[in-house]
Each structure stands twice: as structure tokens, then as C-alpha cells.
Amino acid sequence: MQRLQARAPGFAKRWPQSGKAAPGRHETQPPHPFTSWRTKHRARADAERRLAQPRPRRLRPQTNPVGRRLFNMLGMVAEIEADLIRMRTRGHGHRQERADRSRPPSSARKRRRSQSLHAWKTARVEHRVACITGVGRRNWIGRAIALRLASEGWDIAFNYWRRYDVRERLGDGTDPDEIADELRATGRRVLEVEADLSDPDAPGQFVERAHAELGAISTLVLAHAESHDSGILDTSLESFDRHFAVNTRAAWLLIAAFARQVPADGGSIVALTSDHVVDNLPYGASKGALDRIVIAAARELGPLGIRANALNPGPIDTGWMSDEVRAALLARQPTGRLGTPKDTADAVSFLVSPHGKWISGQLLKSDGGFSV
């Protein structure tokens, strides 16, 4: 007990040895006669244990780093609360003034809001790169897709083949340069690559060059096509092989090259397809094979974060329709009009956006009800 008193002077006041009152305190009761020596021993041991424990450090902001951080955090919370109160009060004042004036927001305010929303939308896809094939003519679907994605902040690498346009009498081959100028006018980076996709080396080289000059590619849009009308009896072997080389084999090689360089957050593949096989055998058959490849890619490349879909836009008037064909197709169209390249570009824009991230492995129809 004397040793305990030396270490803790107040211990004798809490545990008096006699029934006398401690100096300066009211008279205390003597220990209970039936208190065992074991209880007293445990009490002394507990007191010694408490005295032997080190005293906790105080969280002083000047000397303790933890206390300094806590002090700074409390100050930041107080500042945030004050800002919220000011914003709430100021917003109420604006609403009250607007109600007093009884007029809608000015056109300048609306314009600023629209500009801010556009900047926010384009910032979400900043430095995203899209590879698009089949962007060779101004009235084709590929051009509409490229312009739509460029307006949303995507850098564009597109492919074309002038000799195909001249061979099929679709143009003089000057449209790709004009399309590239249109895309650059949006402020995005643009890469134009002329390549014959029937060459087995061309698809991989196109993707490698786009990756080297623009960066990792997040979207691949397959809008190219070899199309020459012929039926079962009049299709040549050379035409059949060329259709499958461009529409099927090149698509497989493009998808494989895209998957080998896809960024860590994944990407998307959209392939334009068709079910027009009657009197267009090599085109329709090669597009049917393309559908199977794209759906298989959704399963095989899904672990890489890649989603893949085939999109059938239906009959789109891109300059190939005669007046008789246009009238016959329009009679079957329940919407009262034929599809446009912009309609397909809108669907592709949705599929490659974050809003379409849960759609994969599908053969979709965007034909305005033509196939119903």
C-alpha cells in the first residue's frame, strides 16, 4: 500500500486503511467486514495496471500530425457548410427575383447552358478514337457515322478504296478528301487511309497505323461492303470470292487487330449487315457470315471489355436506287419514308456510347419497321 501511495497520492483517499476520513474530505465508511482479501488484491492489481499504462497522446494540431489533419478537415467541413448556406441563400434570392420579374431566362443564359452541356458531353469521350471503314462517298452511311462521332468528340480514322467507286460507277473518287476536310472542321484529329480490304494485309495495317498516329482505338465500325448484284445462276467464282474476301475475311481480320490493341476499359464493335440475298447472292451470303463472326466476337472478346453487335439498317437510299425500286420499297415502309444515313448514324452513336454498354451479341434491325 505504501508503494501504491508513492506512485498515486490519491490512492489512499480512495482506499483508506482505517475508518477515518481523508484530510479535506467528508468522512468515509470503513471497509465492509465481509470484504475478502481476494477482492482487495484484485483492486490493488487493477490500480497498478492502470498506473503502468502510458497516458494517451493528445491530438494537438501544433505537434501531432494526426491532430493537424483532423483540425484541417474540420476547417474544410466548416468552409463547405458556409458555402452551401451562401449558395442556398443566393439561389433563393435568384428564384425570388425571377418570380418578381415574371419572365423566362434570357437567350444568353440558355446559350451558356447549352454550351456548358455540350462541353460536358464531349469531355466524357475526350481522346477517344474510332476506326470506320467504308467512308468513300458523301452520300454513304460511313460518312454520316464519321461526322456524327466526330461531332461527339471522337477522333476518326477512316478507310476507303477509290478503285471500287470507279469500277462500280459510284463516283470519281474525290469524295474522301472532302469528307476529311469536313471532319477536321469539327476540331478532331482525322486519319484517312486508302486500302483495298481484299488484301489480307490491309486490315491489320489500317488498325496499326490508326493506333500509331491517333492512339488506342475504342470503337470499330465496319461500314464497308463489296456489292455487285448477281443471283445463284449468274454469280462468277471470282465475284463470290471477292465478296467474301472483303465482307467476311476483312471483317474478321479487322476485329482481331482491334481486339489486340483495345484499351483497358474495353471498346465496342458495330458491323453493318444485310439480309438481302435474293438476286444478290454473294453480298447477302457474305453478310450472313459476318453476322456469325460478330456474335462470336461478343462471346470470345467479352472478357476484354469488348461488346459487339451487328446492325441491319434496312434499305437506305445512298444513290443506288432507281425510281422504280424507290417506289416499291416505299410502299412496304410503314413509316411512310425510307431510311437515311443519319438514321443509321444515330443508332451507331447510341451503341458505341456508355448508354449502350449493356447491349452486346445482338443482331439488331434499325429499319423503321420495314422488316415487320
Secondary structure in CASP SS format (residue, H / E / C, confidence):
PFRMAT SS
TARGET T0000
AUTHOR 0000-0000-0000
METHOD secondary structure of the structure
MODEL  1
M C 1.00
Q H 1.00
R H 1.00
L H 1.00
Q H 1.00
A H 1.00
R H 1.00
A C 1.00
P C 1.00
G C 1.00
F H 1.00
A H 1.00
K H 1.00
R H 1.00
W C 1.00
P C 1.00
Q C 1.00
S C 1.00
G C 1.00
K C 1.00
A C 1.00
A C 1.00
P C 1.00
G C 1.00
R C 1.00
H C 1.00
E C 1.00
T C 1.00
Q C 1.00
P C 1.00
P C 1.00
H C 1.00
P C 1.00
F C 1.00
T C 1.00
S C 1.00
W H 1.00
R H 1.00
T H 1.00
K H 1.00
H H 1.00
R H 1.00
A H 1.00
R H 1.00
A H 1.00
D H 1.00
A H 1.00
E H 1.00
R H 1.00
R H 1.00
L H 1.00
A H 1.00
Q C 1.00
P C 1.00
R C 1.00
P C 1.00
R C 1.00
R C 1.00
L C 1.00
R C 1.00
P C 1.00
Q C 1.00
T C 1.00
N C 1.00
P H 1.00
V H 1.00
G H 1.00
R H 1.00
R H 1.00
L H 1.00
F H 1.00
N H 1.00
M H 1.00
L H 1.00
G H 1.00
M H 1.00
V H 1.00
A H 1.00
E H 1.00
I H 1.00
E H 1.00
A H 1.00
D H 1.00
L H 1.00
I H 1.00
R H 1.00
M H 1.00
R H 1.00
T H 1.00
R H 1.00
G H 1.00
H H 1.00
G H 1.00
H H 1.00
R H 1.00
Q H 1.00
E H 1.00
R H 1.00
A H 1.00
D H 1.00
R H 1.00
S C 1.00
R C 1.00
P C 1.00
P C 1.00
S C 1.00
S H 1.00
A H 1.00
R H 1.00
K H 1.00
R H 1.00
R H 1.00
R H 1.00
S H 1.00
Q H 1.00
S H 1.00
L H 1.00
H H 1.00
A H 1.00
W H 1.00
K H 1.00
T H 1.00
A H 1.00
R H 1.00
V C 1.00
E C 1.00
H C 1.00
R E 1.00
V E 1.00
A E 1.00
C E 1.00
I E 1.00
T E 1.00
G C 1.00
V C 1.00
G C 1.00
R C 1.00
R C 1.00
N C 1.00
W C 1.00
I H 1.00
G H 1.00
R H 1.00
A H 1.00
I H 1.00
A H 1.00
L H 1.00
R H 1.00
L H 1.00
A H 1.00
S H 1.00
E C 1.00
G C 1.00
W E 1.00
D E 1.00
I E 1.00
A E 1.00
F E 1.00
N E 1.00
Y E 1.00
W C 1.00
R H 1.00
R H 1.00
Y H 1.00
D H 1.00
V H 1.00
R H 1.00
E C 1.00
R C 1.00
L C 1.00
G C 1.00
D C 1.00
G C 1.00
T C 1.00
D H 1.00
P H 1.00
D H 1.00
E H 1.00
I H 1.00
A H 1.00
D H 1.00
E H 1.00
L H 1.00
R H 1.00
A C 1.00
T C 1.00
G C 1.00
R C 1.00
R C 1.00
V E 1.00
L E 1.00
E E 1.00
V E 1.00
E E 1.00
A C 1.00
D C 1.00
L C 1.00
S C 1.00
D C 1.00
P C 1.00
D C 1.00
A H 1.00
P H 1.00
G H 1.00
Q H 1.00
F H 1.00
V H 1.00
E H 1.00
R H 1.00
A H 1.00
H H 1.00
A H 1.00
E H 1.00
L H 1.00
G C 1.00
A C 1.00
I C 1.00
S C 1.00
T E 1.00
L E 1.00
V E 1.00
L E 1.00
A C 1.00
H C 1.00
A C 1.00
E C 1.00
S C 1.00
H C 1.00
D C 1.00
S C 1.00
G C 1.00
I C 1.00
L C 1.00
D C 1.00
T C 1.00
S C 1.00
L H 1.00
E H 1.00
S H 1.00
F H 1.00
D H 1.00
R H 1.00
H H 1.00
F H 1.00
A H 1.00
V H 1.00
N H 1.00
T H 1.00
R H 1.00
A H 1.00
A H 1.00
W H 1.00
L H 1.00
L H 1.00
I H 1.00
A H 1.00
A H 1.00
F H 1.00
A H 1.00
R H 1.00
Q H 1.00
V C 1.00
P C 1.00
A C 1.00
D C 1.00
G C 1.00
G E 1.00
S E 1.00
I E 1.00
V E 1.00
A E 1.00
L E 1.00
T C 1.00
S C 1.00
D C 1.00
H C 1.00
V C 1.00
V C 1.00
D C 1.00
N C 1.00
L H 1.00
P H 1.00
Y H 1.00
G H 1.00
A H 1.00
S H 1.00
K H 1.00
G H 1.00
A H 1.00
L H 1.00
D H 1.00
R H 1.00
I H 1.00
V H 1.00
I H 1.00
A H 1.00
A H 1.00
A H 1.00
R H 1.00
E H 1.00
L C 1.00
G H 1.00
P H 1.00
L H 1.00
G C 1.00
I E 1.00
R E 1.00
A E 1.00
N E 1.00
A E 1.00
L E 1.00
N E 1.00
P C 1.00
G C 1.00
P C 1.00
I E 1.00
D C 1.00
T C 1.00
G C 1.00
W C 1.00
M C 1.00
S C 1.00
D H 1.00
E H 1.00
V H 1.00
R H 1.00
A H 1.00
A H 1.00
L H 1.00
L H 1.00
A H 1.00
R H 1.00
Q C 1.00
P C 1.00
T C 1.00
G C 1.00
R C 1.00
L C 1.00
G E 1.00
T C 1.00
P H 1.00
K H 1.00
D H 1.00
T H 1.00
A H 1.00
D H 1.00
A H 1.00
V H 1.00
S H 1.00
F H 1.00
L H 1.00
V H 1.00
S C 1.00
P H 1.00
H H 1.00
G H 1.00
K C 1.00
W C 1.00
I C 1.00
S C 1.00
G C 1.00
Q E 1.00
L E 1.00
L E 1.00
K E 1.00
S C 1.00
D C 1.00
G C 1.00
G C 1.00
F C 1.00
S C 1.00
V C 1.00
END
